Amino acid sequence: MRLACILSLVATGAVAQDCPTAEDLDEGIRLTRFDPHFSIVMKREDDGLSEARVLTRNGTPEQVSTRYGHALTVTRRDGGGGTLELDYAKDTRELDQLPGPRNWTSAVTLRSGNEVLNTGTYSAQLSGLGEAEIGECSYTVWRVNEVLQLDGMAPMAFEKSYAPDLGLVLGSIQLDPQGAPLGSVFFDEITAE
Protein backbone atom coordinates (compact mmCIF):
# COMPACT_ATOMS: atom_id res chain seq x y z
CA MET A 1 0.00 0.00 0.00
CA ARG A 2 2.81 2.37 0.93
CA LEU A 3 4.57 1.64 -2.38
CA ALA A 4 1.34 2.39 -4.28
CA CYS A 5 1.07 5.80 -2.56
CA ILE A 6 4.69 6.65 -3.37
CA LEU A 7 4.25 5.59 -7.00
CA SER A 8 1.07 7.66 -7.20
CA LEU A 9 2.86 10.75 -5.87
CA VAL A 10 5.78 10.28 -8.24
CA ALA A 11 3.45 9.79 -11.21
CA THR A 12 1.38 12.85 -10.29
CA GLY A 13 4.49 14.96 -9.89
CA ALA A 14 5.79 13.83 -13.26
CA VAL A 15 2.61 14.86 -15.05
CA ALA A 16 2.58 18.26 -13.35
CA GLN A 17 6.30 18.68 -13.97
CA ASP A 18 5.84 17.98 -17.71
CA CYS A 19 3.31 20.80 -18.12
CA PRO A 20 5.14 24.02 -18.99
CA THR A 21 4.80 27.11 -16.82
CA ALA A 22 5.53 30.79 -17.51
CA GLU A 23 9.09 30.26 -16.23
CA ASP A 24 9.70 27.92 -19.19
CA LEU A 25 9.26 30.85 -21.59
CA ASP A 26 12.87 31.86 -20.85
CA GLU A 27 14.09 28.76 -22.75
CA GLY A 28 11.00 28.35 -24.92
CA ILE A 29 7.68 26.53 -25.03
CA ARG A 30 6.79 24.45 -28.09
CA LEU A 31 3.16 24.18 -29.18
CA THR A 32 2.41 21.49 -31.79
CA ARG A 33 -0.64 20.54 -33.81
CA PHE A 34 -0.39 17.05 -35.32
CA ASP A 35 -2.81 17.18 -38.28
CA PRO A 36 -2.05 19.11 -40.33
CA HIS A 37 1.38 19.47 -38.74
CA PHE A 38 2.14 22.91 -37.36
CA SER A 39 4.65 23.80 -34.64
CA ILE A 40 5.76 27.04 -33.01
CA VAL A 41 8.27 27.91 -30.30
CA MET A 42 7.43 30.84 -28.01
CA LYS A 43 10.15 32.57 -25.94
CA ARG A 44 10.18 35.49 -23.53
CA GLU A 45 12.19 38.48 -24.77
CA ASP A 46 12.98 41.89 -23.22
CA ASP A 47 10.17 43.51 -25.22
CA GLY A 48 7.56 40.73 -24.99
CA LEU A 49 7.46 37.35 -26.74
CA SER A 50 8.98 35.88 -29.88
CA GLU A 51 7.52 33.12 -32.02
CA ALA A 52 9.52 31.01 -34.46
CA ARG A 53 7.83 28.75 -36.99
CA VAL A 54 8.46 27.09 -40.31
CA LEU A 55 5.60 27.07 -42.81
CA THR A 56 5.35 25.32 -46.13
CA ARG A 57 4.05 27.52 -48.96
CA ASN A 58 3.67 25.98 -52.41
CA GLY A 59 5.91 23.11 -51.30
CA THR A 60 8.71 25.42 -50.13
CA PRO A 61 9.66 25.78 -46.45
CA GLU A 62 9.46 29.36 -45.21
CA GLN A 63 10.67 30.63 -41.84
CA VAL A 64 8.43 33.16 -40.14
CA SER A 65 9.41 35.12 -37.06
CA THR A 66 6.82 37.05 -35.05
CA ARG A 67 7.17 39.41 -32.08
CA TYR A 68 4.44 40.21 -29.57
CA GLY A 69 4.31 43.14 -27.14
CA HIS A 70 1.75 41.02 -25.26
CA ALA A 71 0.66 37.49 -26.15
CA LEU A 72 -2.52 38.97 -27.66
CA THR A 73 -0.81 41.70 -29.73
CA VAL A 74 1.43 41.06 -32.74
CA THR A 75 4.00 43.85 -33.12
CA ARG A 76 6.28 42.54 -35.89
CA ARG A 77 6.28 39.75 -38.47
CA ASP A 78 9.29 38.81 -40.61
CA GLY A 79 8.71 36.34 -43.40
CA GLY A 80 9.06 35.67 -47.10
CA GLY A 81 6.87 38.68 -47.90
CA GLY A 82 9.08 41.08 -45.93
CA THR A 83 8.62 42.78 -42.57
CA LEU A 84 5.40 44.28 -41.22
CA GLU A 85 5.10 46.11 -37.90
CA LEU A 86 1.99 47.06 -35.95
CA ASP A 87 2.45 49.93 -33.50
CA TYR A 88 -0.06 50.36 -30.67
CA ALA A 89 -0.77 53.85 -29.27
CA LYS A 90 -1.45 52.37 -25.81
CA ASP A 91 0.72 50.16 -23.60
CA THR A 92 -0.27 46.58 -24.45
CA ARG A 93 0.68 45.42 -20.94
CA GLU A 94 -2.67 46.95 -19.89
CA LEU A 95 -4.24 43.81 -21.40
CA ASP A 96 -3.15 41.97 -18.24
CA GLN A 97 -5.94 43.91 -16.48
CA LEU A 98 -8.62 42.89 -19.03
CA PRO A 99 -10.90 41.16 -16.47
CA GLY A 100 -11.42 44.55 -14.77
CA PRO A 101 -12.69 46.78 -17.59
CA ARG A 102 -13.47 43.77 -19.86
CA ASN A 103 -12.63 45.94 -22.92
CA TRP A 104 -9.41 47.43 -24.27
CA THR A 105 -8.96 49.49 -27.44
CA SER A 106 -5.93 51.14 -29.01
CA ALA A 107 -5.22 53.06 -32.19
CA VAL A 108 -2.73 51.17 -34.38
CA THR A 109 -0.36 51.98 -37.23
CA LEU A 110 0.72 49.33 -39.76
CA ARG A 111 4.22 49.96 -41.14
CA SER A 112 6.78 48.39 -43.42
CA GLY A 113 10.12 49.94 -42.49
CA ASN A 114 9.51 53.71 -42.26
CA GLU A 115 6.50 53.60 -44.59
CA VAL A 116 3.03 53.84 -43.02
CA LEU A 117 0.78 51.37 -44.85
CA ASN A 118 -2.44 51.88 -42.90
CA THR A 119 -3.97 52.95 -39.58
CA GLY A 120 -6.92 51.72 -37.56
CA THR A 121 -7.89 50.24 -34.21
CA TYR A 122 -7.34 47.04 -32.25
CA SER A 123 -10.00 46.04 -29.71
CA ALA A 124 -10.05 43.18 -27.20
CA GLN A 125 -13.08 42.16 -25.16
CA LEU A 126 -13.15 39.52 -22.43
CA SER A 127 -16.10 37.24 -23.24
CA GLY A 128 -15.61 34.63 -20.52
CA LEU A 129 -13.36 32.18 -18.71
CA GLY A 130 -12.65 28.55 -19.46
CA GLU A 131 -10.12 25.73 -19.55
CA ALA A 132 -7.81 24.74 -22.38
CA GLU A 133 -6.49 21.19 -22.45
CA ILE A 134 -3.43 20.35 -24.49
CA GLY A 135 -2.37 16.74 -24.14
CA GLU A 136 -2.18 16.03 -20.40
CA CYS A 137 -1.95 19.72 -19.49
CA SER A 138 -4.82 22.00 -18.52
CA TYR A 139 -4.73 25.80 -18.22
CA THR A 140 -7.29 28.38 -17.13
CA VAL A 141 -7.96 30.71 -20.06
CA TRP A 142 -9.66 33.99 -20.79
CA ARG A 143 -11.87 33.89 -23.89
CA VAL A 144 -10.94 37.10 -25.68
CA ASN A 145 -12.75 38.44 -28.74
CA GLU A 146 -10.45 40.71 -30.68
CA VAL A 147 -10.89 42.82 -33.79
CA LEU A 148 -8.22 44.52 -35.88
CA GLN A 149 -9.93 47.16 -38.03
CA LEU A 150 -7.63 48.83 -40.56
CA ASP A 151 -8.98 51.75 -42.57
CA GLY A 152 -10.67 50.70 -45.81
CA MET A 153 -10.35 46.98 -45.05
CA ALA A 154 -12.67 44.30 -43.71
CA PRO A 155 -12.20 43.71 -39.97
CA MET A 156 -10.06 40.76 -38.88
CA ALA A 157 -11.80 39.10 -35.94
CA PHE A 158 -10.65 36.26 -33.69
CA GLU A 159 -11.70 34.50 -30.51
CA LYS A 160 -8.55 33.60 -28.62
CA SER A 161 -7.96 31.36 -25.60
CA TYR A 162 -5.37 33.27 -23.57
CA ALA A 163 -3.79 31.55 -20.54
CA PRO A 164 -2.74 34.46 -18.27
CA ASP A 165 -0.73 32.29 -15.85
CA LEU A 166 1.26 30.88 -18.77
CA GLY A 167 1.35 34.14 -20.74
CA LEU A 168 0.40 32.49 -24.06
CA VAL A 169 -2.51 32.18 -26.47
CA LEU A 170 -3.34 28.46 -26.60
CA GLY A 171 -5.98 28.51 -29.32
CA SER A 172 -7.51 30.82 -31.88
CA ILE A 173 -10.65 30.88 -34.02
CA GLN A 174 -10.87 33.30 -36.95
CA LEU A 175 -14.39 34.74 -37.28
CA ASP A 176 -16.29 36.23 -40.21
CA PRO A 177 -18.12 39.59 -39.81
CA GLN A 178 -21.20 37.74 -38.48
CA GLY A 179 -19.13 35.86 -35.88
CA ALA A 180 -19.16 32.48 -37.66
CA PRO A 181 -15.90 30.47 -37.57
CA LEU A 182 -13.69 30.63 -40.67
CA GLY A 183 -10.77 28.57 -39.36
CA SER A 184 -8.96 27.71 -36.18
CA VAL A 185 -5.67 26.71 -34.62
CA PHE A 186 -5.66 24.46 -31.57
CA PHE A 187 -2.69 22.45 -30.35
CA ASP A 188 -2.26 18.77 -29.44
CA GLU A 189 1.00 19.00 -27.50
CA ILE A 190 2.79 21.54 -25.30
CA THR A 191 6.38 21.02 -24.12
CA ALA A 192 9.20 23.03 -22.59
CA GLU A 193 12.28 23.32 -24.81
Secondary structure, DSSP 8 states (H G I E B T S, - for coil): -HHHHHHHHHHHHHHHHHS--GGGGGT-EEEEETTTTEEEEEEEETTEEEEEEEEEETTEEEEEEEEEEETTEEEEEEETTEEEEEEESS-GGGGGGTTTTSEEEEEEEEEETTEEEEEEEEEEEEEEEEEEEETTEEEEEEEEEEEEEETTS--EEEEEEEETTTTEEEEEEEE-TTS-EEEEEE-SEEEE-
